[in-house]
């Protein structure tokens, strides 16, 4: 079985010999694993990779561990090329690698290690609409209570609560704000207790 390389750059492919592989860490994607829950709320971590060209491959597995730990965890993800982990602790360093396996369970050599430290919340995305509403979106561990605050100025900030929500089963949080034309500016922050 051939080995493959995992890279942590979104949108860039790495050529190793005659094979091209891609892995990226993306926050807030919608895939999930049944039964995995966050030990300490953290933003979902998604790994993605190109399929192996080896016709004997029947699935993939992800190995991960806290950096420096001798305990390694394994998640069998089947024939998918993208998997989201919700079971990571926030602000903890992890290392990951991916293997392919055949029908007999024989695994390929591991990919290179990818390091990552999940945050509690992803970055907040602000998307104005034509109707004057602003859609605010971010990701957190599924079931995490969150809220968004706003302030008209940052000198000094005068944070007020806009609204609260609980991250859905995919870790997504969306709130909307109707902004008056009389408001020259508004700043937002996502908060998790």
C-alpha positions as CSV (number, residue, x, y, z in Angstrom):
1,X,0.0,0.0,0.0
2,X,1.4,3.5,-0.9
3,X,2.0,6.1,1.7
4,X,0.8,9.7,1.3
5,X,1.5,13.1,2.5
6,X,-0.8,15.4,4.5
7,X,-0.3,19.2,4.2
8,X,-1.9,21.9,6.3
9,X,-2.4,24.5,3.6
10,X,-5.9,25.0,2.3
11,X,-6.1,25.0,-1.5
12,X,-2.5,24.0,-2.2
13,X,-1.7,20.5,-3.4
14,X,1.6,18.9,-2.7
15,X,3.2,16.6,-5.2
16,X,5.1,13.6,-3.9
17,X,6.5,11.4,-6.6
18,X,3.7,10.7,-9.1
19,X,0.9,11.3,-6.4
20,X,-0.7,14.5,-5.4
21,X,-2.2,14.8,-1.9
22,X,-4.1,17.5,-0.1
23,X,-5.1,17.8,3.5
24,X,-6.5,20.9,5.1
25,X,-7.7,21.9,8.5
26,X,-10.9,23.8,8.2
27,X,-13.1,25.0,11.1
28,X,-16.8,24.7,11.2
29,X,-17.6,22.2,8.5
30,X,-20.7,20.1,8.7
31,X,-19.5,16.5,8.8
32,X,-19.5,14.7,12.2
33,X,-18.9,11.4,14.0
34,X,-21.7,9.8,16.0
35,X,-20.8,9.3,19.6
36,X,-17.9,11.8,19.8
37,X,-18.4,14.7,22.1
38,X,-16.1,17.5,23.1
39,X,-14.4,17.0,26.5
40,X,-13.9,20.7,26.8
41,X,-15.8,22.9,24.4
42,X,-13.7,23.6,21.3
43,X,-14.3,24.6,17.7
44,X,-14.8,21.6,15.4
45,X,-11.7,20.5,13.5
46,X,-12.1,19.2,10.0
47,X,-9.4,17.2,8.2
48,X,-9.8,16.6,4.4
49,X,-7.6,14.7,1.9
50,X,-7.6,13.5,-1.7
51,X,-8.6,9.9,-2.2
52,X,-5.8,7.4,-2.6
53,X,-5.3,6.2,-6.2
54,X,-4.6,2.6,-4.9
55,X,-7.6,0.5,-5.9
56,X,-7.2,-1.8,-2.9
57,X,-8.0,1.0,-0.4
58,X,-11.3,0.3,1.4
59,X,-11.1,3.1,4.0
60,X,-9.2,5.7,6.0
61,X,-8.3,6.2,9.6
62,X,-7.2,9.3,11.6
63,X,-4.7,8.9,14.4
64,X,-4.4,11.9,16.8
65,X,-2.9,12.7,20.2
66,X,-2.1,15.6,22.4
67,X,1.3,16.9,21.5
68,X,3.9,15.1,23.7
69,X,1.4,12.4,24.9
70,X,2.1,8.7,24.5
71,X,-1.6,8.0,24.2
72,X,-2.9,7.9,20.5
73,X,-6.5,7.9,19.5
74,X,-7.9,6.3,16.3
75,X,-11.0,7.1,14.4
76,X,-12.1,4.9,11.4
77,X,-13.8,7.2,8.9
78,X,-14.5,4.7,6.2
79,X,-14.3,5.8,2.5
80,X,-14.9,9.5,3.2
81,X,-12.2,12.0,2.4
82,X,-13.2,14.5,5.0
83,X,-13.9,14.1,8.7
84,X,-14.7,16.5,11.6
85,X,-13.5,15.9,15.1
86,X,-15.6,17.4,18.0
87,X,-13.7,15.5,20.7
88,X,-10.7,17.9,21.1
89,X,-10.1,20.1,24.0
90,X,-9.8,23.8,23.4
91,X,-6.4,25.5,23.4
92,X,-4.6,22.1,23.5
93,X,-2.0,21.2,20.9
94,X,-2.7,18.0,18.9
95,X,-0.9,16.1,16.2
96,X,-2.7,14.2,13.5
97,X,-1.9,11.7,10.7
98,X,-4.0,9.8,8.2
99,X,-3.7,6.2,7.0
100,X,-5.4,4.3,4.3
101,X,-6.3,0.6,4.8
102,X,-7.4,-2.4,2.7
103,X,-10.0,-5.1,3.1
104,X,-7.7,-7.1,5.4
105,X,-7.1,-4.1,7.7
106,X,-3.5,-3.6,6.5
107,X,-2.7,0.1,6.9
108,X,-0.5,2.3,4.6
109,X,2.4,4.1,6.1
110,X,1.3,7.2,8.0
111,X,1.1,10.5,6.4
112,X,3.2,13.3,7.8
113,X,2.2,14.8,11.1
114,X,-0.1,17.9,11.1
115,X,-0.2,20.0,14.3
116,X,-3.2,22.1,15.4
117,X,-4.6,23.8,18.5
118,X,-8.4,24.2,18.4
119,X,-9.9,27.3,19.7
120,X,-13.2,27.5,21.6
121,X,-14.9,29.5,18.9
122,X,-14.0,30.0,15.2
123,X,-13.7,33.5,13.7
124,X,-16.9,35.5,13.4
125,X,-18.1,36.0,9.9
126,X,-20.2,39.1,9.2
127,X,-22.3,39.1,6.0
128,X,-24.5,42.2,5.3
129,X,-27.6,41.6,3.2
130,X,-29.5,43.9,0.8
131,X,-32.3,44.3,3.3
132,X,-30.2,45.9,6.0
133,X,-29.8,42.8,8.1
134,X,-26.4,41.5,9.0
135,X,-25.9,37.7,9.3
136,X,-23.3,36.7,12.0
137,X,-22.0,33.2,11.8
138,X,-19.3,31.2,13.7
139,X,-18.6,27.7,14.9
140,X,-18.3,26.0,18.3
141,X,-18.6,22.6,19.8
142,X,-22.1,21.2,19.3
143,X,-24.4,22.1,22.2
144,X,-22.2,25.0,23.4
145,X,-24.2,28.0,24.6
146,X,-22.9,31.2,22.9
147,X,-23.8,34.8,22.5
148,X,-22.9,37.8,20.4
149,X,-22.2,41.2,21.8
150,X,-22.0,44.5,19.9
151,X,-20.6,48.0,20.5
152,X,-20.9,51.2,18.4
153,X,-17.3,52.1,19.2
154,X,-14.0,50.6,20.3
155,X,-12.8,53.7,22.1
156,X,-13.8,52.6,24.7
157,X,-16.0,49.6,23.8
158,X,-19.5,49.6,25.4
159,X,-20.5,45.9,24.8
160,X,-24.2,45.1,24.8
161,X,-25.8,41.7,24.3
162,X,-27.2,41.1,20.8
163,X,-28.5,37.6,21.3
164,X,-27.7,34.1,22.3
165,X,-27.8,30.7,20.7
166,X,-26.7,27.1,21.2
167,X,-24.4,25.6,18.6
168,X,-26.3,23.1,16.5
169,X,-25.4,19.4,16.0
170,X,-22.8,20.5,13.3
171,X,-21.3,23.2,15.5
172,X,-22.8,26.1,13.6
173,X,-24.1,29.3,15.3
174,X,-26.0,32.0,13.3
175,X,-27.6,35.2,14.6
176,X,-28.9,38.2,12.7
177,X,-28.9,41.9,13.5
178,X,-31.0,44.6,11.9
179,X,-28.9,47.6,11.6
180,X,-30.4,51.1,11.4
181,X,-29.2,53.4,8.6
182,X,-28.6,55.9,11.5
183,X,-25.8,53.7,13.0
184,X,-22.5,54.7,11.5
185,X,-20.6,51.6,12.7
186,X,-21.1,48.5,14.8
187,X,-18.5,46.0,16.1
188,X,-19.3,42.4,17.1
189,X,-17.7,39.7,19.2
190,X,-18.7,36.1,19.7
191,X,-18.5,34.8,23.3
192,X,-18.8,31.4,25.0
193,X,-19.1,31.2,28.7
